[in-house]
Amino acid sequence: MPGSFRSLLSALLLSAALARACAAQGFSIAGPDSSRLTLNGRVHALFNTTSEEDAPQAEMVLRRVRLEATMRINDLVTGRIQPEFAGSRVSLRDAYVRLTIDPAFNIWAGQAHRPFSAITQLSSNRMVPAERGLRIRGVSGAYDEYALVSELGYSERDLGVQVRGEFKDAPLGLSYAAGWFNGPARTDFPRENTGQVVARIGAAPAAKVRMNVSWSARDFAVRDSAAGDARVRRGDAWEADVELGTDAGGPHLLVEAVTGDFDPFSGARFGGAQGWLSYRTSRFSRRLSAIEPLVRVSYGDPDTGNDMADRAGPHGGTLITPGVNLWLGGLNRVAINYDIWSPREGDRAQSFKMLFQVAF
């Protein structure tokens, strides 16, 4: 038996053992009155390959190592802290305070997800493929749908204040979210008056049906070498998503489409769409709680409006990912994916992935 296969098999068996030990989702500690502290965590170990010649063919990495503490002080005040330990330094993912004034009016203050893109906001423990989008070592300057909204700064986490709510008796199960955030431009130009506004409205017209529309407006800034200061211009992006089914079992479909400003200074636009389709079985065996075959298609088009620039990059293209999730109880699984990236310009790239996920 080849050594690499034995290593993968050993990791698979170890993950199964850990999964059974961590089947309970979280640990809670009750405090005085109605206060409560809930602890959660996850470890995602990822084996991946690449077809690119300028990168090692295979590697094993700790993709995510997180601990999460959710604090409930009372009916009004809750908060969450989620540090990330994977990588060269500890960083914060979530760190916010939530005031639940009413189910229809919550105030979030701190670092949290901008309310844009269903795929971005979905927990990494629950997303169907191993990665949200294109992630192949050695491939650069390439944009599928997820790379567009994430790398352009329209989605992902940021510091800000937002209001969210769900109307209990509203028709169609209406919900909303809106917030102001520091925005990506402030990192490179801290003295400029920049920011970002994001809004989202959703509806649940039927059981296991959810749809949303989002708008994200962020400032872009570049250094003006002639004037010696920064030029700031606003860029906008729109997103719509539909989800049919849930991760509780059976068929599950999630589709989102986006369009917006790639570079407001040049007038370049972008467009893209991504869809996941899976089917999770009922309990498959004593060791496997479910098997979930899946396919993901993600298309991105950073249309710069310039043929020469398009050939040099950035590149759009299509990412196709067949795979299967082997669920081991709770949120624990082994995800097997095969990414096929077909760019509009350049050579095709492939990557085999095995994600070993333990979560509690």
Protein Blocks (a to p, Z undefined) as FASTA:
>chain_A
ZZklmmmmmmmmmmmmmmmmmmpgcjadddehjbccdddddddddddddfbfkbcfbdcd
dfbacddddddfblmbgcdddddfedjbdcdfbdcddddfbfklccdedjddddehjklm
pcfklpmblbfbdcdehiahiacfklmmmmnopgcjddddddddddfklghiiacddddd
ebjmlmmmmmbccddddddddddfbghiacdddddddddddddfknopacdddddddddd
ddedjfkbcjddddddddddfblmnopacdddddddddddddfblmlmbdcddddddddd
ddehpaklmmnopcddddddddddddeehjbdcdddddddddfbdcddddddddddddZZ
